[in-house]
Amino acid sequence: MKVFSILFLIIGLGLLAGAGMLWRDHANFAAHAMRADGVVTDLIYRSSSKGGSYVPAVQFSASDGRIVHITGSTGSNPAAYSRGEHVTILYPPNNPEGARIDSFSENWLGTLILGGIGLVFALIGAGTIAGGLRTRNANRWLATNGMRVQARYEGVESGNMQVNGRDSYRLKCQWQHPVSQAIYLFHSARIWYDPAPFVKRDTLDVLVDMDNPKRYEVDISFLPKAG
């Protein structure tokens, strides 16, 4: 899982960097572009596996008097424009054919999508890594300060996670606090194979913080290591 967490973080940061480059590209483009009034001359239907969309075809007059025709880079269904509608055009003075429609979807939609996906990947990766570090630090504390108790083995349950087609499992066990008499249910870390055939005991060792039994670690070192 550590490898996947790092991979998610790297992909997320890469996508965020790409979104930043797109934003910088448009900001630089807009800062040096000329403006013109354009007219939507047609709505071009483009089909795809997820359904079709309408892309505007626009014409405008460049500063040198040339009539330039461009096609929008984003489409929608229903169409976001209508024939004859006037739109603002941004274009490089030395390359009118590189014009863009000055709209939110044309300017920022790609950046937002790329940045949003990158943020999700980065948060998943960073969150998983941070969670792993917290668990590691807690286990180190328990190894030094926790009390080893015997908890009654209750069986195996799903670990609610699947990676590369492999299901995860967790051992569960139950323990009663000798002072408060409260009952606690403990779960092991995720195991990437069915451990049931390898549990030949009625109790499991658990390291517990006696002041806060919600801090614990079920000892699964007796199980074979996953291949």
C-alpha positions in Angstrom: 0.0 0.0 0.0 2.9 2.4 0.6 3.9 2.1 -3.1 0.4 2.9 -4.2 0.2 5.9 -1.8 3.4 7.3 -3.1 2.3 6.7 -6.7 -1.0 8.5 -6.0 0.9 11.4 -4.5 3.3 11.7 -7.5 0.4 11.5 -10.0 -1.5 14.1 -8.1 1.4 16.5 -7.9 2.1 16.0 -11.6 -1.5 16.8 -12.5 -1.5 19.9 -10.3 1.7 21.0 -11.9 0.1 20.5 -15.3 -2.9 22.6 -14.2 -0.5 25.3 -13.0 1.2 25.3 -16.4 -2.2 25.6 -18.2 -3.1 28.5 -15.9 0.2 30.3 -16.6 -0.2 29.6 -20.3 -3.6 31.3 -20.5 -2.6 34.2 -18.2 0.4 34.9 -20.5 -1.8 34.5 -23.6 -4.5 36.9 -22.3 -1.9 39.5 -21.2 -0.6 39.8 -24.8 -3.7 39.0 -26.8 -5.8 41.5 -28.8 -9.6 41.5 -28.5 -12.2 41.3 -31.3 -15.9 40.9 -31.6 -16.8 37.5 -33.1 -20.1 36.0 -34.3 -21.1 32.3 -33.9 -21.8 31.1 -37.5 -22.5 27.5 -36.8 -22.8 24.8 -34.1 -20.8 21.7 -35.0 -22.0 18.4 -33.6 -19.3 16.1 -32.4 -20.2 12.6 -31.3 -18.3 10.5 -28.7 -18.7 7.3 -26.7 -20.2 9.4 -23.9 -22.7 11.2 -26.2 -22.4 14.2 -28.5 -21.8 17.9 -27.9 -22.0 21.1 -29.9 -18.9 23.2 -30.5 -19.3 26.8 -31.8 -17.8 27.9 -35.1 -16.9 31.6 -34.9 -15.7 34.2 -37.4 -14.2 37.6 -36.6 -12.2 40.4 -38.3 -8.5 40.6 -37.3 -6.8 44.0 -37.0 -5.4 43.6 -40.5 -8.9 43.3 -41.9 -8.8 39.5 -42.6 -11.8 37.4 -41.8 -10.7 34.5 -39.6 -12.7 31.4 -38.8 -12.0 29.3 -35.6 -13.7 26.5 -33.7 -14.2 26.4 -30.0 -12.2 23.9 -27.9 -15.0 22.8 -25.6 -18.5 21.6 -26.4 -21.7 21.1 -24.5 -25.1 19.6 -24.9 -27.4 21.5 -25.0 -25.3 24.0 -26.9 -23.9 26.9 -24.9 -24.2 29.3 -27.8 -26.7 30.1 -30.6 -26.1 31.0 -34.2 -25.6 34.8 -34.6 -24.6 35.3 -31.0 -21.7 37.7 -30.5 -18.7 36.6 -28.4 -15.4 38.1 -27.4 -12.3 36.8 -29.1 -8.7 36.8 -27.8 -6.0 36.3 -30.4 -2.2 36.8 -30.7 -1.5 39.9 -32.9 0.9 37.9 -35.1 -1.3 34.8 -35.3 -5.1 35.5 -35.6 -5.7 31.8 -36.4 -4.6 30.9 -32.8 -7.6 32.8 -31.4 -9.7 31.6 -28.5 -13.2 32.4 -27.4 -13.0 34.5 -24.2 -15.3 32.4 -22.0 -15.0 30.5 -18.7 -15.2 27.1 -20.2 -12.8 27.8 -23.0 -10.3 29.5 -20.6 -10.5 27.6 -17.4 -12.5 24.3 -17.7 -9.5 22.2 -18.6 -7.4 23.8 -15.8 -10.1 23.1 -13.2 -10.7 19.5 -14.3 -6.9 18.7 -14.3 -6.4 20.5 -11.0 -9.4 18.9 -9.4 -8.3 15.4 -10.4 -4.7 16.2 -9.3 -6.0 17.5 -5.9 -8.0 14.3 -5.3 -5.0 12.0 -6.1 -2.6 14.1 -4.0 -5.0 14.2 -1.0 -5.5 10.4 -1.2 -1.8 9.8 -1.4 -0.8 12.3 1.2 -3.6 11.2 3.5 -2.7 7.5 3.3 1.0 8.2 3.9 0.2 10.4 6.9 -2.2 7.8 8.2 0.5 5.2 7.9 3.0 7.4 9.7 0.6 8.0 12.6 -0.1 4.2 12.8 3.7 3.5 12.8 4.3 6.1 15.6 1.4 4.7 17.6 2.7 1.2 17.3 6.2 2.3 18.4 4.6 3.9 21.5 2.6 0.7 22.2 5.7 -1.5 21.8 7.3 0.5 24.7 4.4 1.5 26.9 1.5 -0.8 26.0 0.4 -3.7 28.0 0.2 -7.1 26.3 -3.2 -8.7 26.9 -5.0 -11.8 25.7 -8.2 -11.1 23.7 -10.7 -13.8 22.6 -10.4 -14.6 18.9 -13.7 -13.8 17.2 -12.9 -14.7 13.6 -12.0 -13.1 10.2 -13.8 -10.3 8.5 -13.4 -8.3 5.3 -10.8 -5.5 5.4 -13.0 -3.4 3.0 -10.3 -2.8 0.5 -9.2 -4.4 -2.7 -5.9 -3.8 -4.6 -5.0 -5.5 -7.9 -7.9 -7.9 -7.5 -6.7 -9.0 -4.0 -9.2 -8.7 -1.1 -8.0 -7.7 2.3 -9.0 -9.3 5.6 -8.7 -8.5 9.3 -8.7 -10.6 12.4 -11.1 -9.5 15.1 -11.0 -10.3 18.8 -12.7 -9.2 22.0 -11.3 -8.1 25.4 -12.7 -7.0 28.7 -10.9 -4.3 30.7 -10.0 -5.7 34.1 -10.8 -2.4 35.9 -13.7 -0.8 34.1 -15.2 -4.2 32.9 -15.9 -2.5 29.6 -15.9 -4.7 26.5 -13.6 -3.8 23.6 -13.6 -5.2 20.0 -10.2 -5.1 18.4 -9.3 -5.5 14.7 -5.9 -6.3 13.2 -4.2 -4.5 10.4 -5.2 -5.5 6.9 -4.0 -8.9 5.7 -3.7 -9.5 2.0 -4.8 -13.2 2.0 -7.4 -15.2 4.0 -5.7 -15.8 7.3 -8.4 -18.1 8.7 -6.6 -21.4 8.0 -3.5 -20.2 9.9 -5.2 -19.1 13.2 -4.8 -22.2 15.4 -5.6 -20.4 18.7 -8.4 -19.2 20.9 -6.8 -15.9 21.9 -4.7 -13.2 20.2 -2.0 -11.0 21.8 -2.9 -7.3 21.7 -0.8 -4.4 22.9 -3.2 -2.0 24.6 -2.9 1.5 26.1 -4.6 0.8 29.4 -5.6 4.4 29.9 -7.1 4.6 26.4 -7.9 1.1 25.1 -8.9 2.6 21.7 -5.2 2.7 21.1 -4.1 -0.8 20.4 -2.3 -3.2 18.0 -3.3 -6.7 17.4 -0.2 -8.9 17.1 -0.3 -10.8 13.8 3.4 -11.7 13.7 2.5 -15.4 14.0 0.9 -15.4 10.5 2.9 -16.2 7.4 4.0 -13.2 5.4 2.1 -12.4 2.3 3.8 -13.1 -1.0 
